[in-house]
Amino acid sequence: MKTRAAIFDLDGTVLNTLPDLADSLNIALEAAGYPARTLDEYRFMVGNGMAKMIERALPDDRKTPEIQTEIMKHFKNEYALRQCDKTAPYEGITDLLQDLKARGWKLGLLSNKDHENTLEIVNHFFSGIFDVIIGVKPGGPSKPDPAGALEICRTLGFKPQEVIYLGDSGVDMATANAAGCPALGAGWGFRPAEELQEGGAKAILEKPTDFLAKAESL
């Protein structure tokens, strides 16, 4: 197998972060007098960063910059308190990452979470596993902009076409395609398989242990 590098998405791919995200934002919404959202609703609100998640969660007539800023501040405070309470790696993910690491793979992680928040969560669950970790920095680009993926490829020392990208959303597939990385879909994540297929996934994995076999076929 030629490929020895991969980029992983965070939310919905290596970690099920949805319960902690939902709990934190619902607390902020209800404190401001807005209705809470269900876990299933949040599946389609995440993926484009925290600001977009908040915009999507607010009632249509309350999506003003001032309200979004207020909710964001409260949400960040709440999420900092519980970001690892219910969050957990998907079954088989830790074994996959450790196996790839043992085989000599170079691993990157790219998230639309804030960069510092991304570092905290990834280092809590996967300390020492990833060679490079990138979240959204102030004023910096977010997925589907390919800048983060391309930076990871350069840092790992591989051409984009040599780096497999695994994600669970259309945003991830668009990011991979824009960067020139072969895209695989995480079928266990937040979004349906149809979204991944339409986004250009080369294949959709049913479980993390399918990764190496699919990677060999690319």
N, C-alpha and C positions, 0 to 999 in steps of 0.2 A: 504494500500500500504506500503510495507516494505521500498522501496527505498526512501531516503530523501536527496540524494546528487547527484549532476550532475557536469560534466565538459563541458564547452562550448569552441568551437573554436572561434576565433575573425573574421578574414577576410572571408566574404562569409557566415558567420553563424549568428553572432549578428549584424555586421556592414557591409554595402556595402562600402568598402574602395577603390574599383577598380578605380573610376574616379580620385581620388587624387594620387593614386599610378601611374597611367598611365600618368597623367599630369606632375608629378615630374620627372619620368624617361625619358619621351620624351624630356623634356627640357634639361636634361643632355646628352641624346643621340645626339640630334641635335646640341648642343653646341660643341660636339666633332666631328661633321661631319658625324654622322651615322643616318640612317633613323628612323623616329618615328614608333611606333607600334600601331595597332588599339586596341580599348577596348576589342574586342572579342579575339584578340591574347593574351592579358594580362590575360584573364580568365584561360589560360592553362600555364601561366608562374609563377603565384603566387602559394604559398602553401608550398614551401620548403625553405622559408627564402629569405631575400633580396639579398644575394650574388647569389643564384641560379636564381632568377628572372632576375638579370642583365646579368648573363651568357646567359640565354635563349634569352634575348632581343637583344644581340649584333649579328652582322653578323658572319657567321661561321668562317671567316678568321680573326676575330678580338677578339676572346675569349682568350686573353692572360692575365696572372695575372696582368701585369702592366696596361693594359687598363681597366680591371675590377676594379682595385683599384681607378683609376682616375674617372671612372664613378660613383662608389660607393660614393666617397667623395662629388661629385657634387649633386648626387641624394639625399643624406641625408640632405644636406643643403636646397635643394628645398622642400623636403618633410616636414621638420621641419616648413617651412613657410605656408604650405597649407594642413597639414594632417587632418584638420577638416573642410576644405572649402566645399567640396561636399560630404564628408563621412556622412552617416546617418544610424541610426538603421533600420533594416528591419521592415516592418509593422507588428505589433503584438508582436515584441520581447520585448520591454520595459514592456508591460503589462504582458507578460509571466514571465519575471524575477521578477517583483514586486509581482506577484501572488505567485510564488514559495517561495519567501522570506517571504511573509506573512503566508504561510503555514508551515514555519519552515524548509524549505530545506536549506542545506548547498551548496553553489555554488562556483565553481572554474572556472577559465578561463586560457586556455593554448594556446599560440600563437608562431608562428615561427618568429614574428617580434622581433627586439631587445627589451630587457627587459624594459629599460627606456622608449622607444618609446611606448611600450605596456601599461605601467602604465599611461602615459600621456593621451593616447587616451581613454582608458577604464574609467579612472577617470573623463574625460571630459563628456562622455556620460552616464556613469552608476555609478556615485559616490555613494559609500556606499552599492552597491548591492552585489559585489563578496567578499567572505571570503578570497580567495587567488587568486593572479594573477601572472602568470609566463610567461615570454617571454624568448628569447634566451640570455643568459649571455655570456660574452667573454670567449671563450674556452669551453663553456658548450655544452651539447647535444641539438639537435633540433629534432622535430618530423620527421620521425616515431619512433625515439628512445623513449621508454616508460618512461624514467626517470622522465620527468616533470609530466606526468599523475600520476605516482606512488607517487611522492612527494605530489601532491595535495590530493590524497586519504589519505595519512598518516596525512597530516595537518588537513583535514576535520574530521578524525577519523573514516573512513569507509574502509572496505575491497574493493578491486577493483571490484569484482563482484557485489557489492552493489551500485556502482557509474555509472550512465548513462553518456555516452559520446556522445555529439551532435556535428557533424562536417559536412562540405560540400564537402570533397574531399577524394580520395583514401588514401592520406597521413593520414588523420584523422582516417579513418577506420582501417588502419594498426596500428596506434598508440594505438587505443582503444583495438584492438585484442591482441597486444603485451603486453599491461598492464593487460588484463583480464577484461576489462570493457565492458558491453553491449553497442554496437554501434548503434546509430540512425543517419540517413542521413538527412541533411537539403536540401530539394528539391528545395528551392528558391535560393541556393547559386551559386557559380561560375562554378561548374562542373556538368556534366549530371548525371541523375539518374543511368545510366548503370555503371558508374564508382563506385558509392556508393554500388550498388548491388554486383558487382564483388569484391569490397573490403571487403565485409562481413557485411554490414549493416543489423541489425535485422529487420528494417523497415525504410521506407523513409517518412518523413513528408512533406505534401504539404504546410503547413503553421504552424507558431509557436504555434497556439492554439491547434494543434494536439498533442502537447508534452505529456500532462498529460495522455491522453487516451492511447497513445502508451506505456508510462512508466508503466502504470497499467497492460498492457498485457504481459510485459516481465517477 
